[in-house]
Amino acid sequence: MTSDNSQLVIYNSKAKVTLLLLVNAACIGGAIWLVMSGYDGLFGTIVGWLGLALFPFALLLQLRRYLNKGPLVKTDENGVHLSTYGFIPWSDVTGYAEYKAMIQIYITNEEHYINKLPAPERFIANMNKKFGFSSITIPMSCCTKDQKTSLANALNKRIPLK
């Protein structure tokens, strides 16, 4: 994380991303075991197939996060720069909210930004909206608590907390 008076740059912790990759791989292994073993009958088999449908998707997203050399998020006097959404000017940002290990950013003209995303991120953005969250969710699970606080403080200087 680097910061000066007008700019904040936050990178993912490679150690935390690696740990999440290992957890995802273990979950995929567990899902395969549930399907193959027939453990707990039909319920275990269904849970196993659900795991096989969801965990590889999560593994792919974590792998992309691991391979990304750029910052997760950067704020400056012009706006917010996100690794997935690109640049969002402050004039398009209407608010933000903190929720557990993520920060949500609310914007005008959401569809404009969503339509520029690759298919996996577009799917997640639309699912976030369906579950009542902002389509722009910054995952802070691979960052330190201080980095999350610094980002919240940087956002709070420019936009209101929702």
C-alpha positions in Angstrom: 0.0 0.0 0.0 1.3 3.4 -0.9 -0.2 6.7 0.0 0.4 10.4 -0.2 -2.0 13.3 0.4 -3.9 12.9 -2.9 -3.4 9.2 -3.8 -3.9 5.8 -2.2 -2.8 2.6 -3.8 -3.7 -0.8 -2.4 -2.3 -4.2 -3.6 -3.5 -7.7 -2.8 -1.4 -9.6 -0.3 0.1 -12.5 -2.4 0.2 -14.6 0.8 -3.5 -14.2 1.4 -4.4 -14.9 -2.3 -2.2 -18.0 -2.2 -4.0 -19.2 0.9 -7.4 -18.7 -0.8 -6.2 -20.6 -3.8 -5.2 -23.5 -1.6 -8.6 -23.4 0.3 -10.4 -23.3 -3.1 -8.4 -26.3 -4.3 -9.2 -28.2 -1.1 -12.9 -27.4 -1.5 -12.8 -28.7 -5.1 -11.2 -31.9 -3.7 -13.8 -32.2 -1.1 -16.6 -31.7 -3.6 -15.1 -34.4 -5.8 -14.9 -36.7 -2.8 -18.5 -36.1 -2.0 -19.6 -36.9 -5.5 -17.4 -40.0 -5.9 -18.0 -41.5 -2.4 -21.7 -41.0 -2.2 -21.2 -39.8 1.4 -24.4 -38.9 3.1 -26.5 -40.2 0.2 -28.3 -37.9 -2.1 -27.7 -34.8 0.0 -23.9 -35.3 -0.1 -24.0 -35.9 -3.8 -26.0 -32.7 -4.4 -23.7 -30.7 -2.2 -20.7 -32.2 -4.1 -22.1 -31.3 -7.5 -22.9 -27.7 -6.2 -19.3 -27.5 -5.0 -18.0 -28.7 -8.4 -20.1 -26.0 -10.1 -19.1 -23.1 -7.8 -15.6 -23.7 -6.5 -13.8 -23.9 -9.8 -15.3 -20.5 -10.7 -14.0 -19.1 -7.4 -10.6 -20.7 -8.1 -10.5 -19.1 -11.5 -11.2 -15.6 -10.0 -8.6 -16.1 -7.3 -6.0 -17.2 -9.9 -6.7 -14.1 -11.9 -6.3 -12.1 -8.7 -3.0 -13.8 -8.0 -1.6 -13.2 -11.5 -2.7 -9.5 -11.5 0.4 -7.4 -10.9 -1.4 -4.1 -10.8 -3.1 -2.6 -7.8 -6.5 -3.7 -6.5 -7.6 -0.2 -6.1 -6.2 3.3 -6.4 -7.8 6.6 -5.5 -6.6 10.0 -6.5 -7.9 13.5 -7.1 -9.7 12.3 -10.3 -11.5 9.2 -9.1 -11.2 5.6 -8.2 -9.2 3.2 -10.4 -10.3 -0.5 -10.0 -8.4 -3.5 -11.4 -11.7 -4.8 -12.9 -13.8 -1.8 -13.7 -11.1 0.6 -14.7 -11.4 4.3 -13.9 -14.5 5.8 -12.3 -14.5 9.6 -11.9 -15.7 11.0 -8.6 -18.6 12.6 -10.4 -20.0 9.1 -11.1 -19.6 7.9 -7.5 -22.7 8.5 -5.3 -21.6 6.7 -2.1 -20.0 3.7 -0.5 -20.7 1.1 2.1 -18.5 -1.2 4.2 -19.7 -4.8 4.6 -17.5 -7.4 6.3 -14.5 -8.1 4.0 -15.6 -5.8 1.2 -16.3 -2.2 0.3 -19.1 -1.4 -2.1 -19.1 1.6 -4.3 -22.4 3.0 -5.6 -22.3 4.8 -8.9 -24.5 6.4 -11.5 -24.8 4.8 -14.9 -24.0 1.3 -13.5 -24.7 -0.5 -16.7 -22.1 1.5 -18.6 -19.4 0.1 -16.3 -20.9 -3.4 -16.0 -21.0 -3.8 -19.8 -17.3 -3.2 -20.1 -16.4 -6.1 -17.7 -15.3 -9.6 -18.8 -18.0 -12.2 -18.6 -17.1 -13.7 -15.1 -16.9 -10.2 -13.5 -20.1 -9.2 -15.3 -21.8 -12.2 -13.8 -20.7 -11.4 -10.3 -21.7 -7.7 -10.7 -25.2 -8.7 -11.8 -25.5 -11.3 -8.9 -24.4 -8.6 -6.4 -27.2 -6.4 -7.7 -29.7 -9.2 -7.4 -28.7 -9.8 -3.8 -29.1 -6.1 -2.9 -25.5 -5.1 -3.0 -23.7 -2.6 -5.2 -22.5 -4.0 -8.5 -19.0 -2.6 -7.6 -17.7 -4.6 -4.7 -14.0 -4.4 -3.8 -13.0 -7.6 -2.1 -10.8 -6.7 0.9 -10.2 -10.3 2.0 -6.7 -10.3 0.5 -5.8 -7.0 2.2 -4.9 -6.0 5.7 -7.3 -4.3 8.1 -5.3 -1.1 7.9 -5.6 -1.1 4.1 -9.4 -1.4 4.3 -9.5 1.4 6.9 -7.3 3.6 4.6 -9.5 3.0 1.6 -12.7 3.8 3.7 -11.0 7.0 4.9 -10.0 8.0 1.3 -13.6 7.3 0.1 -15.1 9.2 3.1 -13.2 12.3 2.2 -15.0 12.4 -1.2 -18.3 10.7 -0.9 -20.9 9.8 1.8 -21.2 6.5 3.6 -24.5 4.9 2.7 
